[in-house]
Amino acid sequence: MDGELQLNVPLLRRRVPNLTSAAREAGLRAATVSNLCTGKIPVGRAEVRTLVALASLAGCSLDELIIRGSGVRMIETGIKALDLLAPVARGGTVGFVAKPNMGQLVLLAEFMLRMKRRGFATVFWDPGSDTPGINHVQAQSEFNHTTKDEVYQRIVNLREEKDILLGVDRSKVLSGELLSLRESLKEVGARPITIALVDTKCEVVDDEGAYGPLDTLWKFDAELISRNIYPPIDPIASTSTVLEGAHLDAVHLSTQQRARKLLRRYRELRSLVTTQGFDKISELDLQLYNRGERLESFLAQPFFVSEPFTKKTGEWLTLYETLEDVKRILDGELDQVGTSELFFRGRLEVRQ
């Protein structure tokens, strides 16, 4: 039952705004507290003194601090754009909507690699196609299977040990096999399985209902690709049920809403600037344009699976590192920093 327990992170961060500093002053390791908040360290494995200290900092009881994880919970991917704008729900379904050559299989391979490093079992239900890039997904999946029975048996064997990420092609949705698999797994009481759905044939790029109901939608954007911004996730159209207020830390929710609003306005202004130039926009809009440009640039990020091609080391940012850096951009702290200095990198340096 320990796996169902989690910290009441919104309560903790609401009552202890500077949690990292407060934790250090209380004699706790900041990394331990961060890992407890993100779920990397299960609550059931935490030292009692750590939990008692956190409850004391928050001025609450242990019963208030520790809650059962029956609601929607986010899985951190360490990918800035995804964790900020369209988080993955544990046990939910993620749908990739993309045109050909937009890199959806690269993103799936990266997702597999990152979840594997987080301790997930990664399973790929191979559609048996030779789509370019599918070899990368196969390489980053611990287990590759071609039949429903093989996938079922693998998940049954793993269900007591690990959370599972299952990669599936849309063909398995259309055939009804995925639905059948889900029903079979309900009967054996398997742990929650997070499912990533891709459309290797890219047949329904303009249909957000391509896979049926989704918990998270990642829609790829051709304009971002034209400017070499990867991952090219549309910041307006991409979304997640995790963003519903009851499921999200208040700081995350407010930062995400501010970022989405800025990026929406930036896109409007970008179209105007492209056709009429900067002279046609006000000083306030120019400030918003510049900040939107910096935020969009910052959300580009090197992937681990792409290291041989980009020659840049993959970057992982915790959610709260991402939120802190995004807030700095939103608040204008980096207005004097060149856009190129924010592009395709990880954590931003704190300038004194």
VMD Tcl script that draws the C-alpha trace (Angstrom):
set ca {
  {0.00 0.00 0.00}
  {3.01 2.32 0.40}
  {3.03 2.98 -3.32}
  {-0.37 4.65 -2.98}
  {0.95 7.23 -0.49}
  {2.26 10.63 -1.48}
  {3.08 13.97 0.04}
  {0.47 16.69 -0.07}
  {2.88 18.83 -2.12}
  {0.47 21.72 -2.82}
  {-0.13 22.09 0.95}
  {3.59 21.85 1.71}
  {4.62 24.45 -0.86}
  {1.75 26.77 0.01}
  {2.73 26.84 3.67}
  {6.50 26.74 3.11}
  {7.14 28.97 0.05}
  {10.95 28.58 0.12}
  {10.94 24.86 0.83}
  {14.55 24.19 -0.15}
  {16.00 26.75 2.27}
  {13.58 25.80 5.04}
  {14.47 22.14 4.65}
  {18.19 22.88 4.95}
  {17.62 24.96 8.08}
  {15.69 22.04 9.57}
  {18.67 19.74 8.94}
  {17.14 17.94 5.95}
  {18.86 17.21 2.65}
  {17.33 19.39 -0.07}
  {17.71 16.59 -2.64}
  {15.79 14.18 -0.42}
  {12.93 16.64 0.03}
  {12.85 17.35 -3.71}
  {12.76 13.63 -4.54}
  {9.94 13.06 -2.06}
  {7.96 15.90 -3.63}
  {8.41 14.57 -7.16}
  {7.79 10.94 -6.21}
  {11.29 9.71 -7.01}
  {11.51 8.55 -3.40}
  {8.29 6.78 -2.30}
  {6.79 8.18 0.88}
  {6.83 4.67 2.35}
  {10.64 4.66 2.18}
  {11.15 8.05 3.80}
  {12.57 8.30 7.31}
  {9.95 9.11 9.92}
  {12.04 12.04 11.20}
  {12.01 13.56 7.69}
  {8.23 13.38 7.46}
  {7.82 14.73 10.99}
  {10.15 17.64 10.18}
  {8.22 18.47 7.00}
  {4.92 18.37 8.87}
  {6.40 20.68 11.48}
  {7.59 23.13 8.81}
  {4.11 23.15 7.25}
  {2.37 23.42 10.61}
  {0.21 20.40 9.90}
  {-0.29 16.83 11.10}
  {1.19 13.78 9.39}
  {-2.34 12.83 8.32}
  {-2.60 16.16 6.46}
  {0.88 15.86 4.98}
  {0.53 12.28 3.70}
  {-2.37 11.47 1.40}
  {-3.39 8.47 -0.62}
  {-2.61 8.80 -4.30}
  {-6.05 8.04 -5.65}
  {-6.22 11.25 -7.71}
  {-4.43 12.31 -10.88}
  {-0.68 12.53 -10.35}
  {1.94 13.95 -12.66}
  {4.95 11.99 -13.86}
  {8.01 14.18 -14.34}
  {9.80 13.63 -17.64}
  {12.57 16.19 -17.10}
  {11.52 17.77 -20.43}
  {10.75 21.44 -19.81}
  {8.05 22.01 -22.42}
  {6.14 18.86 -21.50}
  {6.28 19.15 -17.72}
  {5.30 22.82 -17.85}
  {2.59 22.83 -20.51}
  {1.18 19.29 -20.91}
  {2.22 16.97 -18.06}
  {1.91 13.20 -18.16}
  {-0.69 11.69 -15.83}
  {0.41 8.53 -14.03}
  {-1.70 5.69 -15.34}
  {-3.08 7.93 -18.09}
  {-2.88 7.95 -21.87}
  {-0.67 10.32 -23.88}
  {-1.45 10.92 -27.54}
  {1.10 12.17 -30.08}
  {-0.42 14.11 -33.03}
  {2.10 14.86 -35.76}
  {2.69 15.09 -39.48}
  {5.43 12.98 -41.13}
  {9.04 13.82 -40.21}
  {8.13 15.84 -37.15}
  {10.06 13.59 -34.78}
  {7.26 11.89 -32.86}
  {9.19 8.61 -32.68}
  {12.28 10.45 -31.45}
  {10.16 11.92 -28.66}
  {8.70 8.50 -27.85}
  {12.20 7.00 -27.71}
  {13.31 9.83 -25.40}
  {10.21 9.34 -23.24}
  {11.02 5.63 -22.97}
  {14.65 6.31 -22.04}
  {13.75 8.87 -19.36}
  {11.08 6.69 -17.77}
  {13.46 3.74 -17.78}
  {15.97 5.87 -15.85}
  {13.19 6.72 -13.40}
  {12.65 3.03 -12.70}
  {9.70 2.36 -15.00}
  {9.50 -0.84 -17.03}
  {9.26 0.24 -20.68}
  {7.33 -1.97 -23.08}
  {6.82 -1.33 -26.80}
  {3.98 -3.02 -28.64}
  {5.75 -3.17 -31.98}
  {3.37 -2.70 -34.94}
  {5.80 -4.53 -37.21}
  {6.35 -1.56 -39.52}
  {9.59 -0.19 -40.93}
  {8.71 3.44 -40.26}
  {11.90 5.54 -40.03}
  {12.73 6.12 -36.37}
  {10.95 3.09 -34.99}
  {14.35 1.48 -34.41}
  {15.11 4.21 -31.86}
  {11.96 3.33 -29.93}
  {12.88 -0.35 -30.01}
  {16.37 0.45 -28.73}
  {15.09 2.43 -25.75}
  {12.39 -0.08 -24.76}
  {13.34 -2.81 -22.33}
  {10.80 -5.15 -23.86}
  {9.56 -5.30 -27.47}
  {6.60 -7.51 -28.33}
  {4.45 -7.92 -31.41}
  {1.33 -9.66 -30.07}
  {-1.29 -8.74 -27.50}
  {-0.71 -11.98 -25.60}
  {3.01 -11.26 -25.28}
  {2.37 -7.72 -24.05}
  {-0.26 -8.98 -21.60}
  {2.04 -11.61 -20.13}
  {4.94 -9.19 -19.84}
  {2.85 -6.64 -17.97}
  {1.38 -9.30 -15.68}
  {4.91 -10.46 -14.82}
  {6.05 -6.89 -14.08}
  {3.01 -5.49 -12.33}
  {4.16 -6.16 -8.78}
  {7.63 -4.69 -9.37}
  {7.38 -1.46 -11.31}
  {5.22 1.18 -12.90}
  {4.93 0.53 -16.62}
  {5.14 2.73 -19.71}
  {3.59 1.07 -22.74}
  {4.22 2.47 -26.22}
  {1.47 1.62 -28.74}
  {0.76 2.44 -32.38}
  {-2.67 3.70 -33.45}
  {-3.19 0.50 -35.45}
  {-3.73 -1.33 -32.14}
  {-6.40 1.22 -31.20}
  {-8.24 0.75 -34.50}
  {-8.08 -3.05 -34.29}
  {-9.61 -3.03 -30.82}
  {-6.63 -4.92 -29.39}
  {-5.63 -2.14 -27.01}
  {-9.13 -1.99 -25.53}
  {-9.11 -5.77 -25.15}
  {-5.72 -5.64 -23.43}
  {-6.93 -3.00 -21.00}
  {-9.98 -5.04 -20.10}
  {-7.87 -8.16 -19.53}
  {-5.47 -6.27 -17.27}
  {-8.34 -4.94 -15.16}
  {-9.32 -8.50 -14.36}
  {-5.88 -9.37 -12.99}
  {-5.54 -6.17 -10.98}
  {-2.45 -4.82 -12.69}
  {-0.83 -1.61 -11.42}
  {-1.63 1.60 -13.34}
  {-0.08 1.57 -16.80}
  {0.87 4.79 -18.56}
  {0.24 4.48 -22.30}
  {1.89 6.51 -25.06}
  {0.02 6.41 -28.39}
  {1.67 7.30 -31.69}
  {0.35 7.30 -35.25}
  {3.22 5.99 -37.36}
  {1.21 6.54 -40.56}
  {0.39 10.14 -39.57}
  {-3.11 9.74 -41.01}
  {-5.02 11.98 -38.61}
  {-2.78 14.98 -37.97}
  {-5.68 17.41 -37.63}
  {-7.89 15.15 -35.52}
  {-7.42 15.61 -31.78}
  {-9.74 12.63 -31.26}
  {-7.48 10.31 -33.22}
  {-7.10 7.91 -30.31}
  {-10.29 8.46 -28.38}
  {-10.22 10.04 -24.90}
  {-6.75 11.20 -23.82}
  {-5.32 12.39 -20.52}
  {-2.50 14.26 -22.28}
  {-2.25 15.56 -25.84}
  {1.09 16.44 -27.41}
  {0.46 18.19 -30.70}
  {3.51 18.85 -32.86}
  {4.00 22.26 -34.48}
  {5.51 22.73 -37.93}
  {6.43 26.37 -37.25}
  {8.61 25.40 -34.29}
  {10.34 22.79 -36.44}
  {11.03 25.41 -39.12}
  {12.99 27.33 -36.47}
  {14.77 24.23 -35.13}
  {12.97 24.33 -31.79}
  {12.73 20.83 -30.35}
  {10.68 19.28 -28.89}
  {8.23 21.04 -31.26}
  {5.22 20.81 -28.95}
  {2.49 23.34 -29.68}
  {2.21 25.32 -26.42}
  {-1.40 26.29 -27.07}
  {-2.98 23.12 -28.47}
  {-1.10 20.65 -26.25}
  {-2.78 20.03 -22.92}
  {-3.36 17.62 -20.04}
  {-5.98 16.69 -17.46}
  {-3.25 17.22 -14.86}
  {-3.66 20.95 -15.48}
  {-7.05 20.90 -13.79}
  {-6.52 22.94 -10.64}
  {-7.37 20.24 -8.12}
  {-4.55 18.04 -9.38}
  {-1.76 20.58 -9.74}
  {0.53 22.46 -7.40}
  {-0.64 26.10 -7.24}
  {2.79 27.43 -8.29}
  {2.86 25.11 -11.31}
  {-0.69 26.05 -12.32}
  {-0.12 29.81 -12.14}
  {3.25 29.60 -13.95}
  {1.78 27.39 -16.66}
  {-1.14 29.76 -17.19}
  {1.15 32.79 -17.39}
  {3.49 31.00 -19.82}
  {0.66 29.86 -22.09}
  {-0.86 33.36 -22.11}
  {2.50 34.92 -23.01}
  {3.20 32.40 -25.77}
  {-0.26 32.89 -27.24}
  {0.28 36.66 -27.39}
  {3.82 36.20 -28.73}
  {2.47 34.13 -31.61}
  {-0.05 36.83 -32.47}
  {2.65 39.49 -32.37}
  {5.08 37.35 -34.35}
  {2.61 37.19 -37.22}
  {2.17 40.98 -37.09}
  {5.91 41.66 -36.92}
  {6.57 39.31 -39.84}
  {4.18 41.20 -42.09}
  {4.48 44.79 -40.83}
  {7.66 45.05 -38.77}
  {8.31 46.17 -35.19}
  {7.18 49.75 -35.83}
  {3.55 48.67 -35.73}
  {3.57 47.34 -32.15}
  {3.55 49.24 -28.84}
  {6.34 49.30 -26.28}
  {4.34 46.95 -24.04}
  {3.78 44.50 -26.88}
  {7.46 44.71 -27.79}
  {8.31 43.69 -24.23}
  {5.86 40.76 -24.45}
  {7.29 39.77 -27.84}
  {10.84 39.69 -26.50}
  {9.87 37.68 -23.43}
  {7.82 35.26 -25.51}
  {10.76 34.78 -27.85}
  {13.04 34.04 -24.88}
  {10.58 31.62 -23.31}
  {10.06 29.75 -26.57}
  {13.82 29.53 -27.01}
  {14.32 28.30 -23.43}
  {11.78 25.50 -23.92}
  {14.01 23.96 -26.61}
  {16.04 21.18 -25.00}
  {18.75 18.64 -25.93}
  {17.63 14.99 -25.82}
  {19.73 12.07 -24.65}
  {18.79 9.94 -27.68}
  {19.91 12.75 -30.01}
  {23.39 13.20 -28.55}
  {25.15 11.39 -31.44}
  {23.52 13.80 -33.91}
  {23.43 17.12 -32.02}
  {26.76 16.64 -30.20}
  {25.06 18.20 -27.17}
  {24.57 16.39 -23.87}
  {20.96 15.58 -23.03}
  {19.48 17.69 -20.24}
  {17.12 16.78 -17.39}
  {15.44 19.53 -15.36}
  {13.28 18.88 -12.35}
  {9.85 20.45 -12.50}
  {10.74 23.07 -9.93}
  {13.96 24.02 -11.75}
  {11.85 24.51 -14.87}
  {9.26 26.58 -13.00}
  {11.91 28.78 -11.39}
  {13.62 29.52 -14.71}
  {10.33 30.11 -16.53}
  {9.23 32.55 -13.81}
  {12.50 34.45 -14.23}
  {11.74 34.89 -17.92}
  {8.11 35.86 -17.26}
  {9.14 38.39 -14.61}
  {11.64 40.08 -16.93}
  {14.80 39.07 -15.06}
  {16.34 37.90 -18.32}
  {15.21 40.74 -20.58}
  {18.83 41.76 -21.15}
  {20.02 38.23 -21.95}
  {20.30 37.39 -25.64}
  {17.75 34.91 -26.96}
  {20.52 32.70 -28.31}
  {21.94 32.31 -24.79}
  {18.69 30.64 -23.67}
  {18.38 28.31 -26.66}
  {18.76 24.53 -26.52}
  {20.17 24.19 -23.03}
  {19.22 23.02 -19.55}
  {19.16 25.02 -16.35}
  {19.83 28.75 -16.58}
  {22.65 30.23 -14.60}
  {21.71 32.59 -11.80}
  {23.38 35.92 -12.48}
  {24.46 37.93 -9.45}
}
mol new
graphics top color blue
foreach p $ca { graphics top sphere $p radius 0.5 }
foreach p [lrange $ca 0 end-1] q [lrange $ca 1 end] { graphics top cylinder $p $q radius 0.2 }
display resetview
